[in-house]
Amino acid sequence: MIDYGIGVFFAALTIPEVVLPPLVVAAVVGVAGAAAGGLWRRRRAAVGVTP
């Protein structure tokens, strides 16, 4: 049963409709987080707070 589950899991990884949406979401979240972090650091530097 475990072998079947592992086989289904790896088979699902070859289907673009299953794999691509989570990768797109992860990329969007990563870019948004990087942008927000940059703005946060810039705002703290403008106020004069040092890390």
Buried (B, 14 or more C-beta within 10 A) or exposed (E): EEEEEEEEEEEEEEEEEEEEEEEEEEEEEEEEEEEEEEEEEEEEEEEEEEE
